[in-house]
Amino acid sequence: MYRAFRPLLLALPLAVAAHAPAAAQLMPGGEPNSPRAARSVYLAQVRNTVEGVLAEWRQAWEGSDPRALAAFYTDDAVLLRAGAEPVSGRPMVARALEAALGPVSGVQTVNLDFTASGDAAYYTGKFHRWVDAHGATRAESGTFVMVLHHVGRTWKIRSYVEMPDAVPPAAASAADAAP
């Protein structure tokens, strides 16, 4: 009986192999071992890890702890915030954040763009912060660009640029009129 099915058993691997490329083309990214599929997996892994780092970074903002916040930056990081001088190096970043940081009651970020290559990741987003100052809470919002570098087993912020949203003309004139 084995001899009767032997030709079928030998032909089965060839039939499966002949249909494998067609099945692989149905998968997003093409063949499972293609560079495009590998890049998609890499980007998904890096983005997931970076999102985790950003969640902890937001918690450090909400904790209003400039030292904890500065720990998310590389030793040679560059911080550029609107209305402030650029600073570089983690100790200078910590000082700049300490000078600018008030009690923050909440931080939200929304991703606008993300990509990564090798040990570098690029994240652009919108931020919303609620800062408690002088007994009142004021909202701050804007756009940020963050370049992260893979250091050891984690991702750290190498460059951070923050640009506040423009104040609407009506709000600006009301702020100018306030005592």
FIBALO-38046 format. One record per residue (C-alpha): residue number from 1; residue in three letters; chain; y, x, z. Coordinates in pm, 1 decimal, always signed. Example, Ala and Ser with C-alpha at 12.3 -4.5 7.8 and 13.67 -1.06 7.14 Angstrom:
2
<dovo><lodren>1</lodren><palum>ala</palum><drenke>A</drenke><north>-450.0</north><east>+1230.0</east><up>+780.0</up></dovo>
<dovo><lodren>2</lodren><palum>ser</palum><drenke>A</drenke><north>-106.0</north><east>+1367.0</east><up>+714.0</up></dovo>
This chain:
179
<dovo><lodren>1</lodren><palum>met</palum><drenke>A</drenke><north>+0.0</north><east>+0.0</east><up>+0.0</up></dovo>
<dovo><lodren>2</lodren><palum>tyr</palum><drenke>A</drenke><north>+234.5</north><east>+288.7</east><up>+78.8</up></dovo>
<dovo><lodren>3</lodren><palum>arg</palum><drenke>A</drenke><north>+188.0</north><east>+415.4</east><up>-276.9</up></dovo>
<dovo><lodren>4</lodren><palum>ala</palum><drenke>A</drenke><north>+298.9</north><east>+82.2</east><up>-421.1</up></dovo>
<dovo><lodren>5</lodren><palum>phe</palum><drenke>A</drenke><north>+629.4</north><east>+89.1</east><up>-228.2</up></dovo>
<dovo><lodren>6</lodren><palum>arg</palum><drenke>A</drenke><north>+688.0</north><east>+463.0</east><up>-261.8</up></dovo>
<dovo><lodren>7</lodren><palum>pro</palum><drenke>A</drenke><north>+911.6</north><east>+431.0</east><up>-573.0</up></dovo>
<dovo><lodren>8</lodren><palum>leu</palum><drenke>A</drenke><north>+1121.7</north><east>+170.4</east><up>-392.7</up></dovo>
<dovo><lodren>9</lodren><palum>leu</palum><drenke>A</drenke><north>+1155.7</north><east>+387.2</east><up>-82.9</up></dovo>
<dovo><lodren>10</lodren><palum>leu</palum><drenke>A</drenke><north>+1268.6</north><east>+680.8</east><up>-295.0</up></dovo>
<dovo><lodren>11</lodren><palum>ala</palum><drenke>A</drenke><north>+1516.9</north><east>+467.2</east><up>-488.3</up></dovo>
<dovo><lodren>12</lodren><palum>leu</palum><drenke>A</drenke><north>+1671.9</north><east>+306.0</east><up>-178.3</up></dovo>
<dovo><lodren>13</lodren><palum>pro</palum><drenke>A</drenke><north>+1886.1</north><east>+608.1</east><up>-73.4</up></dovo>
<dovo><lodren>14</lodren><palum>leu</palum><drenke>A</drenke><north>+2010.9</north><east>+642.1</east><up>-431.4</up></dovo>
<dovo><lodren>15</lodren><palum>ala</palum><drenke>A</drenke><north>+2109.6</north><east>+274.2</east><up>-441.2</up></dovo>
<dovo><lodren>16</lodren><palum>val</palum><drenke>A</drenke><north>+2293.9</north><east>+301.4</east><up>-110.2</up></dovo>
<dovo><lodren>17</lodren><palum>ala</palum><drenke>A</drenke><north>+2473.5</north><east>+617.5</east><up>-222.0</up></dovo>
<dovo><lodren>18</lodren><palum>ala</palum><drenke>A</drenke><north>+2577.6</north><east>+455.6</east><up>-549.2</up></dovo>
<dovo><lodren>19</lodren><palum>his</palum><drenke>A</drenke><north>+2745.5</north><east>+167.9</east><up>-364.3</up></dovo>
<dovo><lodren>20</lodren><palum>ala</palum><drenke>A</drenke><north>+2903.0</north><east>+375.2</east><up>-83.7</up></dovo>
<dovo><lodren>21</lodren><palum>pro</palum><drenke>A</drenke><north>+3219.9</north><east>+475.7</east><up>-273.7</up></dovo>
<dovo><lodren>22</lodren><palum>ala</palum><drenke>A</drenke><north>+3292.6</north><east>+114.0</east><up>-363.4</up></dovo>
<dovo><lodren>23</lodren><palum>ala</palum><drenke>A</drenke><north>+3251.8</north><east>+7.5</east><up>-1.6</up></dovo>
<dovo><lodren>24</lodren><palum>ala</palum><drenke>A</drenke><north>+3471.4</north><east>+294.0</east><up>+116.3</up></dovo>
<dovo><lodren>25</lodren><palum>gln</palum><drenke>A</drenke><north>+3748.5</north><east>+192.5</east><up>-123.7</up></dovo>
<dovo><lodren>26</lodren><palum>leu</palum><drenke>A</drenke><north>+3769.3</north><east>-143.9</east><up>+51.3</up></dovo>
<dovo><lodren>27</lodren><palum>met</palum><drenke>A</drenke><north>+3864.4</north><east>+31.7</east><up>+376.0</up></dovo>
<dovo><lodren>28</lodren><palum>pro</palum><drenke>A</drenke><north>+4234.6</north><east>+92.0</east><up>+441.9</up></dovo>
<dovo><lodren>29</lodren><palum>gly</palum><drenke>A</drenke><north>+4311.1</north><east>+454.5</east><up>+371.0</up></dovo>
<dovo><lodren>30</lodren><palum>gly</palum><drenke>A</drenke><north>+4031.5</north><east>+499.4</east><up>+119.0</up></dovo>
<dovo><lodren>31</lodren><palum>glu</palum><drenke>A</drenke><north>+3716.8</north><east>+693.3</east><up>+199.0</up></dovo>
<dovo><lodren>32</lodren><palum>pro</palum><drenke>A</drenke><north>+3640.6</north><east>+742.9</east><up>+568.4</up></dovo>
<dovo><lodren>33</lodren><palum>asn</palum><drenke>A</drenke><north>+3668.0</north><east>+1121.5</east><up>+541.2</up></dovo>
<dovo><lodren>34</lodren><palum>ser</palum><drenke>A</drenke><north>+3975.5</north><east>+1129.6</east><up>+319.4</up></dovo>
<dovo><lodren>35</lodren><palum>pro</palum><drenke>A</drenke><north>+4290.9</north><east>+1315.3</east><up>+428.4</up></dovo>
<dovo><lodren>36</lodren><palum>arg</palum><drenke>A</drenke><north>+4479.8</north><east>+984.7</east><up>+418.0</up></dovo>
<dovo><lodren>37</lodren><palum>ala</palum><drenke>A</drenke><north>+4237.3</north><east>+823.0</east><up>+663.9</up></dovo>
<dovo><lodren>38</lodren><palum>ala</palum><drenke>A</drenke><north>+4247.7</north><east>+1129.4</east><up>+890.3</up></dovo>
<dovo><lodren>39</lodren><palum>arg</palum><drenke>A</drenke><north>+4630.0</north><east>+1119.5</east><up>+889.0</up></dovo>
<dovo><lodren>40</lodren><palum>ser</palum><drenke>A</drenke><north>+4627.4</north><east>+750.2</east><up>+980.9</up></dovo>
<dovo><lodren>41</lodren><palum>val</palum><drenke>A</drenke><north>+4396.9</north><east>+820.2</east><up>+1275.1</up></dovo>
<dovo><lodren>42</lodren><palum>tyr</palum><drenke>A</drenke><north>+4612.4</north><east>+1118.3</east><up>+1382.3</up></dovo>
<dovo><lodren>43</lodren><palum>leu</palum><drenke>A</drenke><north>+4934.7</north><east>+914.0</east><up>+1365.4</up></dovo>
<dovo><lodren>44</lodren><palum>ala</palum><drenke>A</drenke><north>+4780.4</north><east>+628.2</east><up>+1562.5</up></dovo>
<dovo><lodren>45</lodren><palum>gln</palum><drenke>A</drenke><north>+4658.3</north><east>+867.0</east><up>+1833.6</up></dovo>
<dovo><lodren>46</lodren><palum>val</palum><drenke>A</drenke><north>+4991.0</north><east>+1050.1</east><up>+1860.0</up></dovo>
<dovo><lodren>47</lodren><palum>arg</palum><drenke>A</drenke><north>+5192.4</north><east>+728.3</east><up>+1860.5</up></dovo>
<dovo><lodren>48</lodren><palum>asn</palum><drenke>A</drenke><north>+4973.6</north><east>+582.8</east><up>+2136.0</up></dovo>
<dovo><lodren>49</lodren><palum>thr</palum><drenke>A</drenke><north>+5019.1</north><east>+897.3</east><up>+2347.1</up></dovo>
<dovo><lodren>50</lodren><palum>val</palum><drenke>A</drenke><north>+5395.4</north><east>+912.9</east><up>+2281.8</up></dovo>
<dovo><lodren>51</lodren><palum>glu</palum><drenke>A</drenke><north>+5432.0</north><east>+544.2</east><up>+2373.3</up></dovo>
<dovo><lodren>52</lodren><palum>gly</palum><drenke>A</drenke><north>+5266.0</north><east>+627.5</east><up>+2707.0</up></dovo>
<dovo><lodren>53</lodren><palum>val</palum><drenke>A</drenke><north>+5508.6</north><east>+915.2</east><up>+2764.9</up></dovo>
<dovo><lodren>54</lodren><palum>leu</palum><drenke>A</drenke><north>+5801.3</north><east>+686.0</east><up>+2680.2</up></dovo>
<dovo><lodren>55</lodren><palum>ala</palum><drenke>A</drenke><north>+5678.5</north><east>+425.0</east><up>+2928.9</up></dovo>
<dovo><lodren>56</lodren><palum>glu</palum><drenke>A</drenke><north>+5684.5</north><east>+690.1</east><up>+3202.9</up></dovo>
<dovo><lodren>57</lodren><palum>trp</palum><drenke>A</drenke><north>+6024.3</north><east>+814.6</east><up>+3077.6</up></dovo>
<dovo><lodren>58</lodren><palum>arg</palum><drenke>A</drenke><north>+6165.7</north><east>+460.1</east><up>+3107.7</up></dovo>
<dovo><lodren>59</lodren><palum>gln</palum><drenke>A</drenke><north>+6029.2</north><east>+441.1</east><up>+3464.0</up></dovo>
<dovo><lodren>60</lodren><palum>ala</palum><drenke>A</drenke><north>+6209.1</north><east>+768.2</east><up>+3547.0</up></dovo>
<dovo><lodren>61</lodren><palum>trp</palum><drenke>A</drenke><north>+6533.7</north><east>+615.5</east><up>+3414.0</up></dovo>
<dovo><lodren>62</lodren><palum>glu</palum><drenke>A</drenke><north>+6477.4</north><east>+309.5</east><up>+3630.8</up></dovo>
<dovo><lodren>63</lodren><palum>gly</palum><drenke>A</drenke><north>+6409.1</north><east>+535.1</east><up>+3929.6</up></dovo>
<dovo><lodren>64</lodren><palum>ser</palum><drenke>A</drenke><north>+6753.1</north><east>+694.1</east><up>+3874.5</up></dovo>
<dovo><lodren>65</lodren><palum>asp</palum><drenke>A</drenke><north>+6600.7</north><east>+1035.6</east><up>+3942.3</up></dovo>
<dovo><lodren>66</lodren><palum>pro</palum><drenke>A</drenke><north>+6752.9</north><east>+1300.9</east><up>+3712.5</up></dovo>
<dovo><lodren>67</lodren><palum>arg</palum><drenke>A</drenke><north>+6496.6</north><east>+1566.7</east><up>+3815.1</up></dovo>
<dovo><lodren>68</lodren><palum>ala</palum><drenke>A</drenke><north>+6203.8</north><east>+1337.6</east><up>+3733.8</up></dovo>
<dovo><lodren>69</lodren><palum>leu</palum><drenke>A</drenke><north>+6372.8</north><east>+1245.2</east><up>+3407.0</up></dovo>
<dovo><lodren>70</lodren><palum>ala</palum><drenke>A</drenke><north>+6438.5</north><east>+1610.2</east><up>+3316.4</up></dovo>
<dovo><lodren>71</lodren><palum>ala</palum><drenke>A</drenke><north>+6067.5</north><east>+1687.6</east><up>+3362.2</up></dovo>
<dovo><lodren>72</lodren><palum>phe</palum><drenke>A</drenke><north>+6002.6</north><east>+1498.4</east><up>+3037.7</up></dovo>
<dovo><lodren>73</lodren><palum>tyr</palum><drenke>A</drenke><north>+6203.7</north><east>+1758.1</east><up>+2842.4</up></dovo>
<dovo><lodren>74</lodren><palum>thr</palum><drenke>A</drenke><north>+6091.2</north><east>+2098.6</east><up>+2713.0</up></dovo>
<dovo><lodren>75</lodren><palum>asp</palum><drenke>A</drenke><north>+6232.2</north><east>+2416.1</east><up>+2868.7</up></dovo>
<dovo><lodren>76</lodren><palum>asp</palum><drenke>A</drenke><north>+6461.5</north><east>+2460.2</east><up>+2565.6</up></dovo>
<dovo><lodren>77</lodren><palum>ala</palum><drenke>A</drenke><north>+6548.0</north><east>+2091.6</east><up>+2511.8</up></dovo>
<dovo><lodren>78</lodren><palum>val</palum><drenke>A</drenke><north>+6876.5</north><east>+1976.4</east><up>+2360.7</up></dovo>
<dovo><lodren>79</lodren><palum>leu</palum><drenke>A</drenke><north>+7050.6</north><east>+1663.8</east><up>+2491.0</up></dovo>
<dovo><lodren>80</lodren><palum>leu</palum><drenke>A</drenke><north>+7330.3</north><east>+1501.5</east><up>+2290.5</up></dovo>
<dovo><lodren>81</lodren><palum>arg</palum><drenke>A</drenke><north>+7490.9</north><east>+1193.5</east><up>+2444.5</up></dovo>
<dovo><lodren>82</lodren><palum>ala</palum><drenke>A</drenke><north>+7803.9</north><east>+1026.4</east><up>+2311.2</up></dovo>
<dovo><lodren>83</lodren><palum>gly</palum><drenke>A</drenke><north>+8120.2</north><east>+1134.2</east><up>+2489.4</up></dovo>
<dovo><lodren>84</lodren><palum>ala</palum><drenke>A</drenke><north>+7952.9</north><east>+1436.6</east><up>+2648.5</up></dovo>
<dovo><lodren>85</lodren><palum>glu</palum><drenke>A</drenke><north>+7913.7</north><east>+1798.4</east><up>+2552.6</up></dovo>
<dovo><lodren>86</lodren><palum>pro</palum><drenke>A</drenke><north>+7573.7</north><east>+1893.2</east><up>+2409.5</up></dovo>
<dovo><lodren>87</lodren><palum>val</palum><drenke>A</drenke><north>+7352.7</north><east>+2072.7</east><up>+2661.5</up></dovo>
<dovo><lodren>88</lodren><palum>ser</palum><drenke>A</drenke><north>+7039.6</north><east>+2279.2</east><up>+2616.2</up></dovo>
<dovo><lodren>89</lodren><palum>gly</palum><drenke>A</drenke><north>+6767.0</north><east>+2387.2</east><up>+2851.2</up></dovo>
<dovo><lodren>90</lodren><palum>arg</palum><drenke>A</drenke><north>+6591.0</north><east>+2173.4</east><up>+3109.4</up></dovo>
<dovo><lodren>91</lodren><palum>pro</palum><drenke>A</drenke><north>+6817.9</north><east>+2276.4</east><up>+3403.1</up></dovo>
<dovo><lodren>92</lodren><palum>met</palum><drenke>A</drenke><north>+7130.8</north><east>+2183.9</east><up>+3204.0</up></dovo>
<dovo><lodren>93</lodren><palum>val</palum><drenke>A</drenke><north>+6968.6</north><east>+1857.7</east><up>+3090.8</up></dovo>
<dovo><lodren>94</lodren><palum>ala</palum><drenke>A</drenke><north>+6898.0</north><east>+1774.3</east><up>+3456.6</up></dovo>
<dovo><lodren>95</lodren><palum>arg</palum><drenke>A</drenke><north>+7261.4</north><east>+1846.1</east><up>+3552.6</up></dovo>
<dovo><lodren>96</lodren><palum>ala</palum><drenke>A</drenke><north>+7397.9</north><east>+1640.0</east><up>+3263.3</up></dovo>
<dovo><lodren>97</lodren><palum>leu</palum><drenke>A</drenke><north>+7171.6</north><east>+1348.3</east><up>+3350.2</up></dovo>
<dovo><lodren>98</lodren><palum>glu</palum><drenke>A</drenke><north>+7264.7</north><east>+1373.0</east><up>+3717.1</up></dovo>
<dovo><lodren>99</lodren><palum>ala</palum><drenke>A</drenke><north>+7634.5</north><east>+1357.7</east><up>+3628.1</up></dovo>
<dovo><lodren>100</lodren><palum>ala</palum><drenke>A</drenke><north>+7586.8</north><east>+1061.9</east><up>+3391.9</up></dovo>
<dovo><lodren>101</lodren><palum>leu</palum><drenke>A</drenke><north>+7313.5</north><east>+869.0</east><up>+3566.5</up></dovo>
<dovo><lodren>102</lodren><palum>gly</palum><drenke>A</drenke><north>+7400.8</north><east>+573.1</east><up>+3781.7</up></dovo>
<dovo><lodren>103</lodren><palum>pro</palum><drenke>A</drenke><north>+7156.1</north><east>+332.6</east><up>+3938.4</up></dovo>
<dovo><lodren>104</lodren><palum>val</palum><drenke>A</drenke><north>+6959.0</north><east>+183.3</east><up>+3648.8</up></dovo>
<dovo><lodren>105</lodren><palum>ser</palum><drenke>A</drenke><north>+6793.1</north><east>-150.6</east><up>+3708.1</up></dovo>
<dovo><lodren>106</lodren><palum>gly</palum><drenke>A</drenke><north>+6608.5</north><east>-171.6</east><up>+3376.3</up></dovo>
<dovo><lodren>107</lodren><palum>val</palum><drenke>A</drenke><north>+6543.7</north><east>+8.6</east><up>+3049.6</up></dovo>
<dovo><lodren>108</lodren><palum>gln</palum><drenke>A</drenke><north>+6394.3</north><east>-124.9</east><up>+2728.3</up></dovo>
<dovo><lodren>109</lodren><palum>thr</palum><drenke>A</drenke><north>+6325.8</north><east>+58.3</east><up>+2405.3</up></dovo>
<dovo><lodren>110</lodren><palum>val</palum><drenke>A</drenke><north>+6231.3</north><east>-75.1</east><up>+2064.1</up></dovo>
<dovo><lodren>111</lodren><palum>asn</palum><drenke>A</drenke><north>+6073.9</north><east>+151.0</east><up>+1804.7</up></dovo>
<dovo><lodren>112</lodren><palum>leu</palum><drenke>A</drenke><north>+6244.6</north><east>+162.2</east><up>+1465.5</up></dovo>
<dovo><lodren>113</lodren><palum>asp</palum><drenke>A</drenke><north>+6062.3</north><east>+459.1</east><up>+1312.7</up></dovo>
<dovo><lodren>114</lodren><palum>phe</palum><drenke>A</drenke><north>+5788.1</north><east>+700.4</east><up>+1409.0</up></dovo>
<dovo><lodren>115</lodren><palum>thr</palum><drenke>A</drenke><north>+5609.1</north><east>+986.7</east><up>+1240.5</up></dovo>
<dovo><lodren>116</lodren><palum>ala</palum><drenke>A</drenke><north>+5438.2</north><east>+1306.0</east><up>+1344.3</up></dovo>
<dovo><lodren>117</lodren><palum>ser</palum><drenke>A</drenke><north>+5314.3</north><east>+1626.3</east><up>+1190.0</up></dovo>
<dovo><lodren>118</lodren><palum>gly</palum><drenke>A</drenke><north>+5130.1</north><east>+1899.1</east><up>+1373.0</up></dovo>
<dovo><lodren>119</lodren><palum>asp</palum><drenke>A</drenke><north>+5292.8</north><east>+1959.1</east><up>+1712.0</up></dovo>
<dovo><lodren>120</lodren><palum>ala</palum><drenke>A</drenke><north>+5610.0</north><east>+1759.4</east><up>+1635.7</up></dovo>
<dovo><lodren>121</lodren><palum>ala</palum><drenke>A</drenke><north>+5675.3</north><east>+1386.2</east><up>+1659.0</up></dovo>
<dovo><lodren>122</lodren><palum>tyr</palum><drenke>A</drenke><north>+5987.8</north><east>+1196.3</east><up>+1560.0</up></dovo>
<dovo><lodren>123</lodren><palum>tyr</palum><drenke>A</drenke><north>+6080.4</north><east>+867.9</east><up>+1728.4</up></dovo>
<dovo><lodren>124</lodren><palum>thr</palum><drenke>A</drenke><north>+6385.0</north><east>+655.5</east><up>+1648.5</up></dovo>
<dovo><lodren>125</lodren><palum>gly</palum><drenke>A</drenke><north>+6464.5</north><east>+342.2</east><up>+1840.8</up></dovo>
<dovo><lodren>126</lodren><palum>lys</palum><drenke>A</drenke><north>+6709.1</north><east>+108.1</east><up>+2007.3</up></dovo>
<dovo><lodren>127</lodren><palum>phe</palum><drenke>A</drenke><north>+6767.3</north><east>+124.1</east><up>+2381.0</up></dovo>
<dovo><lodren>128</lodren><palum>his</palum><drenke>A</drenke><north>+6899.8</north><east>-127.2</east><up>+2631.8</up></dovo>
<dovo><lodren>129</lodren><palum>arg</palum><drenke>A</drenke><north>+6984.5</north><east>-21.1</east><up>+2987.3</up></dovo>
<dovo><lodren>130</lodren><palum>trp</palum><drenke>A</drenke><north>+7124.0</north><east>-213.5</east><up>+3278.2</up></dovo>
<dovo><lodren>131</lodren><palum>val</palum><drenke>A</drenke><north>+7338.2</north><east>+14.6</east><up>+3494.5</up></dovo>
<dovo><lodren>132</lodren><palum>asp</palum><drenke>A</drenke><north>+7449.7</north><east>-95.6</east><up>+3840.4</up></dovo>
<dovo><lodren>133</lodren><palum>ala</palum><drenke>A</drenke><north>+7796.5</north><east>+38.6</east><up>+3910.9</up></dovo>
<dovo><lodren>134</lodren><palum>his</palum><drenke>A</drenke><north>+8061.1</north><east>-66.6</east><up>+4161.6</up></dovo>
<dovo><lodren>135</lodren><palum>gly</palum><drenke>A</drenke><north>+7868.0</north><east>-378.9</east><up>+4266.3</up></dovo>
<dovo><lodren>136</lodren><palum>ala</palum><drenke>A</drenke><north>+7828.7</north><east>-506.4</east><up>+3909.3</up></dovo>
<dovo><lodren>137</lodren><palum>thr</palum><drenke>A</drenke><north>+7563.1</north><east>-461.8</east><up>+3644.6</up></dovo>
<dovo><lodren>138</lodren><palum>arg</palum><drenke>A</drenke><north>+7671.9</north><east>-362.1</east><up>+3296.9</up></dovo>
<dovo><lodren>139</lodren><palum>ala</palum><drenke>A</drenke><north>+7454.2</north><east>-349.8</east><up>+2989.5</up></dovo>
<dovo><lodren>140</lodren><palum>glu</palum><drenke>A</drenke><north>+7444.3</north><east>-43.2</east><up>+2768.3</up></dovo>
<dovo><lodren>141</lodren><palum>ser</palum><drenke>A</drenke><north>+7274.2</north><east>-38.7</east><up>+2431.8</up></dovo>
<dovo><lodren>142</lodren><palum>gly</palum><drenke>A</drenke><north>+7252.0</north><east>+187.2</east><up>+2133.6</up></dovo>
<dovo><lodren>143</lodren><palum>thr</palum><drenke>A</drenke><north>+7031.5</north><east>+391.0</east><up>+1907.3</up></dovo>
<dovo><lodren>144</lodren><palum>phe</palum><drenke>A</drenke><north>+6843.8</north><east>+708.2</east><up>+1990.0</up></dovo>
<dovo><lodren>145</lodren><palum>val</palum><drenke>A</drenke><north>+6654.3</north><east>+975.4</east><up>+1803.7</up></dovo>
<dovo><lodren>146</lodren><palum>met</palum><drenke>A</drenke><north>+6397.1</north><east>+1173.9</east><up>+1991.4</up></dovo>
<dovo><lodren>147</lodren><palum>val</palum><drenke>A</drenke><north>+6203.6</north><east>+1475.2</east><up>+1867.4</up></dovo>
<dovo><lodren>148</lodren><palum>leu</palum><drenke>A</drenke><north>+5898.1</north><east>+1551.1</east><up>+2077.1</up></dovo>
<dovo><lodren>149</lodren><palum>his</palum><drenke>A</drenke><north>+5692.0</north><east>+1867.2</east><up>+2087.6</up></dovo>
<dovo><lodren>150</lodren><palum>his</palum><drenke>A</drenke><north>+5327.8</north><east>+1892.1</east><up>+2189.9</up></dovo>
<dovo><lodren>151</lodren><palum>val</palum><drenke>A</drenke><north>+5322.7</north><east>+2123.4</east><up>+2492.5</up></dovo>
<dovo><lodren>152</lodren><palum>gly</palum><drenke>A</drenke><north>+4991.0</north><east>+2194.6</east><up>+2659.4</up></dovo>
<dovo><lodren>153</lodren><palum>arg</palum><drenke>A</drenke><north>+4819.8</north><east>+1858.6</east><up>+2697.7</up></dovo>
<dovo><lodren>154</lodren><palum>thr</palum><drenke>A</drenke><north>+5125.5</north><east>+1634.3</east><up>+2671.6</up></dovo>
<dovo><lodren>155</lodren><palum>trp</palum><drenke>A</drenke><north>+5426.7</north><east>+1555.2</east><up>+2457.1</up></dovo>
<dovo><lodren>156</lodren><palum>lys</palum><drenke>A</drenke><north>+5771.1</north><east>+1656.6</east><up>+2581.5</up></dovo>
<dovo><lodren>157</lodren><palum>ile</palum><drenke>A</drenke><north>+6115.9</north><east>+1574.5</east><up>+2450.0</up></dovo>
<dovo><lodren>158</lodren><palum>arg</palum><drenke>A</drenke><north>+6259.9</north><east>+1867.4</east><up>+2250.7</up></dovo>
<dovo><lodren>159</lodren><palum>ser</palum><drenke>A</drenke><north>+6576.0</north><east>+1692.4</east><up>+2129.8</up></dovo>
<dovo><lodren>160</lodren><palum>tyr</palum><drenke>A</drenke><north>+6736.8</north><east>+1367.0</east><up>+2233.3</up></dovo>
<dovo><lodren>161</lodren><palum>val</palum><drenke>A</drenke><north>+7039.1</north><east>+1217.5</east><up>+2059.4</up></dovo>
<dovo><lodren>162</lodren><palum>glu</palum><drenke>A</drenke><north>+7190.7</north><east>+894.3</east><up>+2187.4</up></dovo>
<dovo><lodren>163</lodren><palum>met</palum><drenke>A</drenke><north>+7455.6</north><east>+685.0</east><up>+2014.2</up></dovo>
<dovo><lodren>164</lodren><palum>pro</palum><drenke>A</drenke><north>+7590.3</north><east>+376.5</east><up>+2190.7</up></dovo>
<dovo><lodren>165</lodren><palum>asp</palum><drenke>A</drenke><north>+7642.3</north><east>+57.7</east><up>+1994.7</up></dovo>
<dovo><lodren>166</lodren><palum>ala</palum><drenke>A</drenke><north>+7998.5</north><east>-2.7</east><up>+1886.1</up></dovo>
<dovo><lodren>167</lodren><palum>val</palum><drenke>A</drenke><north>+8190.3</north><east>-228.5</east><up>+2122.5</up></dovo>
<dovo><lodren>168</lodren><palum>pro</palum><drenke>A</drenke><north>+8297.0</north><east>-547.6</east><up>+1941.6</up></dovo>
<dovo><lodren>169</lodren><palum>pro</palum><drenke>A</drenke><north>+8678.6</north><east>-559.3</east><up>+1889.9</up></dovo>
<dovo><lodren>170</lodren><palum>ala</palum><drenke>A</drenke><north>+8720.5</north><east>-864.8</east><up>+2118.9</up></dovo>
<dovo><lodren>171</lodren><palum>ala</palum><drenke>A</drenke><north>+8534.0</north><east>-688.2</east><up>+2401.3</up></dovo>
<dovo><lodren>172</lodren><palum>ala</palum><drenke>A</drenke><north>+8732.5</north><east>-367.8</east><up>+2346.1</up></dovo>
<dovo><lodren>173</lodren><palum>ser</palum><drenke>A</drenke><north>+9068.7</north><east>-544.5</east><up>+2367.8</up></dovo>
<dovo><lodren>174</lodren><palum>ala</palum><drenke>A</drenke><north>+8955.3</north><east>-731.7</east><up>+2682.7</up></dovo>
<dovo><lodren>175</lodren><palum>ala</palum><drenke>A</drenke><north>+8845.3</north><east>-400.2</east><up>+2837.8</up></dovo>
<dovo><lodren>176</lodren><palum>asp</palum><drenke>A</drenke><north>+9181.9</north><east>-242.7</east><up>+2751.3</up></dovo>
<dovo><lodren>177</lodren><palum>ala</palum><drenke>A</drenke><north>+9366.1</north><east>-530.7</east><up>+2914.0</up></dovo>
<dovo><lodren>178</lodren><palum>ala</palum><drenke>A</drenke><north>+9165.0</north><east>-506.6</east><up>+3237.3</up></dovo>
<dovo><lodren>179</lodren><palum>pro</palum><drenke>A</drenke><north>+9346.0</north><east>-328.2</east><up>+3525.2</up></dovo>
